[in-house]
């Protein structure tokens, strides 16, 4: 695992690019009547810091699935010059299920993706909100299927993921991942098939109105279940030098995720995603 941390100048440059991306998405959504909200640490930053969490290095956006589909359709047809979409149905080597809106000419390659054939730049993460089954048994099956196919998607691309264990447990987990990867490769299980199965699970209840939704692409999707009317209509707040959307019931939203969200975490818990490779484009040369 990469143990590097950002220096103040580098993190500030990263924030400038991400803020540019967020402003572009915000403009597109407002011009096309697309509902969106910032999410997770971006909401926390907006409320607690009026901008980025000082040590954070990403921006997250959530939106109802129908609005997500509308945004993706627009970006596929007429993506603003200087930007591109990164998602598995466009980029066949891309192993993540998270859609990213990316700045051209930049590089932001996580340690875990350094062995992959594709490159990705500095981006904003976009999460669709899909319906969660109301019935507990059906919900557990939906979650299990989403989790399973999401992990299979990841292991189809990477044989040696970063395992957060130690000792024999770590070695056994690494062996299991290696075996799964090469079985998938040996039997020519295509990424498109895995993606189809994953999407079948996460959109399973979109044909009916359910009480709650979640962003299945997030690792903690089981803990991020929420009602749409707790998010929309959003509140418009300052974020650095622009205005962005945050959930209507942002206090409840942040409390559920972070507890006492106004309290700063200990220094050792102030983590981010410092990449294996980070380049800002022409200015690096």
N, C-alpha and C positions, 0 to 999 in steps of 0.2 A: 504494500500500500504506500502511496505517495505521502510522505510526512511533511512536505513543504507547506509553508503558510505565506499568505500575501504580504508584501510590503504595502504601506499606505498608498503610495503612488500607483502601483499596479491595480489595487482594488478600486481605487477611484476611477481609473481609466475603464475598468470593466463595468462599473456602475454607469458611466456615461453612455456606453454602447447599449447596455440593457435598458436604460431609460429611453433611449432613442427607439428601440424596438417596441417597448411598451406604449409609447406615444403613437407610433404608427398603427398598432393594433387597436388602441383606443379610438383613434380617428376613424378607421375602417368600420368598427362596430357602431359607432355613433352615426356615421353617414348612411349605414345600411340597416339601421334599426335592429341590431343584433345585441341580445342580452349577454353581458359578461360581468364577472366580478374578479378582482384579484383574489388570491387564495393563500392559505397557509402562512408562511413567514412574511409574505408580501403584505398581507393584511396586518399582521403584527407590527411590521415596520411602519406602515401608514399610521396606525393608531398610536404606537408608543414613541416613534421617532420622527413622524411626519415625512418618512422616506425610507430608505434602506435601513435594515438592521445593520449597524456599523461593520460587523464582521461577515455579513451574509453575502452570497455571490450568485443568487439566482432570483428569477421572478416567475411566479406561477399565476395562471389564469384558469378559471373554471367557467363553464357555460352550459345551459341545457343542450341536450344532444341535437335537437332540431336547429338551434342557433349555431352550434359547432359545425354541423353539416353545411349550413349556409355560408359560414366563414371560410371553410375549407374549399367549397366550390368557387368562391370568389378568388381566393388566393391561388388556386390551381389554374384558373383562367387568366387572371390579371394580377399576378403578384407584383407589388411595387418594385421598381428597379432598385437593385442593390440588396435584395433580400430573397430568401427561398424557404420552402417548406421541407422539413425532414420528417418523414413518417414511413412506416413499414410498407404501405401499399404503393409508395412511390419509389423508395430506396430499398431494393430487395435485400441488401446486405445489412440494413439497419436492424439491430437486435432489440432495441427498446420499443415499448408500446406507446411511449409518450411523444405526442406531436410537438415539434419545435419550429418556431418561426425564427429564422437565422439570418445574421448579417453576413453578406458575401465578403470574401477576402479575409475573414478572421478564422482562427482555429481555437477550439476549446475541446480537447480530447481527454476524457477521463482516463485514469490509470487502467481501469478495467477494459477500456475499449481500444487500447493501444495496439492490440493484435488484429483488429478488424481492418477490412479492406477499404471501408469508407472513411471519410473525414467529415467532421462537423465543426461548425463555428460557434461563436457566442450566440446564444438564443434565449428565447422566452418559452417556457413550457405551457402548453395549452391542453386542458383536461376536459373532456365531455362529461356531463353528468347524466348517467343512465339510471333507469328505474330499478329499485331494489324490491324484491318480492315481499309482500306483506306477510305471507304465511311463513312461520319460522322454519319449518322443514324445507320448504322450497327455497327460502333465502340461504340456508346453510348449503344446499346443493349448488345454488348459483354461485356462492362465494367459493366453494370448493372447486368448481369447474373453472371459474375465472382465475383462481390462484394456480391451478394445475397447468392450464394452457399458457398462462403468462410465464411460468417458470420454464416450460418446454420451449417456448419461443426464445427465451434467453439462452438456454443451454444448447439450442440448435446452432447458435452462433459462437458460443464460447465454451471451450473444454475445461478451462481452469479459472473459474470465477474466484473472486476474493471471498474466502470463507471466514466468518467471524467466530471461529472456534479455536481451540488449542489442543495440542497433543494428539492422541489417537483419534479423538472425535473429529478433529480437523482432517486428518489423513483419510479416514473412512468417508467423510463427506466429499472430499476432493476426488477420491476414487469413484464414488457413485456418480458425481457430475461428469467425470471423464467418460465413464461407461455409457451414460445416457447420451452424451454428445455424439459419440462414435456409433452408437446404435442408430441414432437418427440419421447420421451421415451415410452409414452403410446401407440403410434401407431407403435412402433417397426421399426422406420425409421433407417435403418442401415447406419453406417458410409460409407460403401463401395458404397451404392447408392448415397449418397451425394457427395462423392469423384468423382464418375463417372460423375455426372452432372456438377461439377466444371471443371473437365478436358475437358469435351465437350465444355464448354464456352471458356476456355483459349487457346485451340488448334484449335478452329473453323476455322481459316484461315491459318493454317500451310500447307495446300495442295497447296497454291498459293504463289507467291512472292508478299509480300506487302512492302510498303515503310519503315515501322518502326516496332519495337518490343518493348516489355516491360517485366518486371519481375512481373507477376501478384501476386505472393505470398507476395510481399512487400506491406505494408499498403498504400504507396504513389504511387502505380503503375501508376495512371493516370498522375502523374507529372514526371514520369521517362521514358517516351517514347523517343526512340532514334533510329537512323539508325545504322544498323550493321557495315557499313563501317566507322562510327565514332568511333567504338570500336576496330575493327580488321583491319589489323594486329596490335597487341598490342605493346606498348613500354615496354621494360624491364628495371626496375629501382631497386635500393636498398630498402629493407624494413628490418630495424634492421640489422641482420647479414646475410640475404639471399637476393636473387633477385626474383622479382615477376613481373607479368604482370599488366599493367594499360591501360586504353583506349588510343587509338591513339590520339584522340582529347580531351585529359584530361582537358585542360583549359576550353573548352566549356562545357564539361560534368560537371565539378565542379561548374562552374559559374551558370549553369542552376539549380543545386540543392541547392547550398549554397550562391550564390551571390558573395560577395567579400570574396572568400574562404581563402585568406591568412591572413585575419584579425581574431584574436582570439575572440571568443564570450565572453560576460560577465561571470564572475565566476558562477553566479546563473543559467546560461544556459548550463553549462558543465555537461550534464547528461549522465548516463550510465544505465545498467540493473542489478544492484546489486541484487543477488538472495536471495530467502528465505533460501536455503541450498547451501553451497559451500564446497566441499571436494576435496582434491587433491589425495586421494588414501592412500596408505600404510603410507606415511609420516605424515598423520594426526593422526595416532594411537600413 
